[in-house]
Amino acid sequence: MARGSLVPETAAHAATTVARATGHRAQVDVTSDGAALAALGRTPLLLRVTAFSMFVFPSSMVIKDIGAAGTVPMILSCLLFVFWLASWIWRLHDPVRVRHPGRMAGVFFVLGIIVSYTALYGGWTGDATVTGLAAADRWLILAFASLGLILVAAESVKTMADAMQLLRWLLAGAFFCGVVGLIQFTLRVNPMEWVQLAMPGFTYNGGDTPFQARGNLVRVAGSTFHSIEFGVVSAMLLPLSIWRALYDQRGQRWFHWLQTALLVFAVAATVSRSGTLASVVAIAVLLPFLPRIARQRTIAALPFVIIALFVAVPGFVGTITDALGADTSDPSIATRVNNYPRVARMIDAKPWFGVGPGNYTVQNAQEILDNQYLNTIVSMGIVGLICVFIYLVLPGVAALHSARHAAFPALRCLAGASAAGLAVAAVCSVTFDSLSFPTFALSYPLLVGLSGAIWIMVKNEGSSPAPATTTPQTTRMD
């Protein structure tokens, strides 16, 4: 598919398209779960393709003249922001009326990066190098791309049918990523090399690690940059995949559950402590908001899932048990602990604005900060840490609030699934520098935007009459 076909012919037409998609409808369609989910979704094609592209087009392939920010999903995300801004400037839609915590979190993220970016360019944080300035530019682009995803997703997903449509595309991309991971794990072949060959005009920029040894197993990364990113992002999407499997009235149920099972396998194939923690957090947050029968069956199925993983991934249980039980003699843990004194010295040297966004550099693998919060306070200072903390924590808390107050089962479960995915991001940012990984850095704001849309739906559902029909989950789960 030609990239040009994804972009409207003129900016005015593009702005009009987004305005139609993001314009307010008279009433949120939550009259009944069945009616809401049976309707046709109306999310913008560009948003859906962007969600799909995050997992299909490798982030190691860039347009050379743009640099590391010139990946397909990054370019599409920036286009979303440009079209959203143009439609606002030309008064084709009014975003002021659309209020949700996700937008606040995205604005804080942008402000935190802008403050540190300005300090770097102004010389307040010391002499800047050409490489350092280029890294700061990439982070500024990431900030506006993330904000574009949040704004467009929150304002275009107006019904559960819209949410379902967007998730079909997002989970289709994740399914592709899972299939790549399965091939990598079983055949020790990297299909992403074939995808790279099919991208004329793009240059390989490096940075990806498709294979990595751990114990007797080989960790794989699917179409993401690293196995840890693969495991965490798969766990983030697992609750949403479960919601889709429960409520999607299109397609084959067995295939929906196959996609969900592949996400579970993806977490296992990474043999990652972060991935294991992420899956535990995801299920723990989601369970209270599942329909009763689905919750009971999920709890009953967990032991069989572990047994299936033991059979499908020989040595998995022993390897992950050894990893989880490791102490400071483990090189990975020792590196994290040994970095704390050095980080403290760097904070003392530049406490408020840090060394600049993206400007923390390492001389060797032992200096990598596998903690996004530590990485942030070093690179963006205390001001940046506060902003990033709000960005990573507030949307999950807001989604939990939505789940607790949603009246209708499908919407309550969707809010709970969104909260679970966002909670994974907030918790696992302690165990790896999450925003440095391109698939996580773009899929997370998409979930933030979705949670904003859910917030608005829950807020507006009080004006709708109570459902008079049987919900799809009751029919499908009994």
Secondary structure, DSSP 8 states (H G I E B T S, - for coil): --GGGGS-SSHHHHHHHHHHHHS--SS-S-S-HHHHHHS-----HHHHHHHHHHHHS-TTEE-TTT-TT--HHHHHHHHHHHHHHHHHHTTSS-GGG---HHHHHHHHHHHHHHHHHHHHHTTTTS---HHHHHHHHHHHHHHHHHHHHHHHHHHH--SHHHHHHHHHHHHHHHHHHHHHHHHHHHH---THHHHHHT-TT-EE------EEEETTEEEE-TTSSSHHHHHHHHHHHHHHHHHHHHH--SS-HHHHHHHHHHHHHHHHHTT-HHHHHHHHHHHHHHGGGS-HHHHHHHHHHHHHHHHHHHHHSTTHHHHHHHHHT--TTSHHHHHHHHHHHHHHHHHHHSTTTTT-TT----SSGGG----HHHHHHHHHHHHHHHHHHHHHHHHHHHHHHHHHH--SHHHHHHHHHHHHHHHHHHHHTTTS-GGGSHHHHHHHHHHHHHHHHHHHHHHHGGGS----S--HHHHHH-
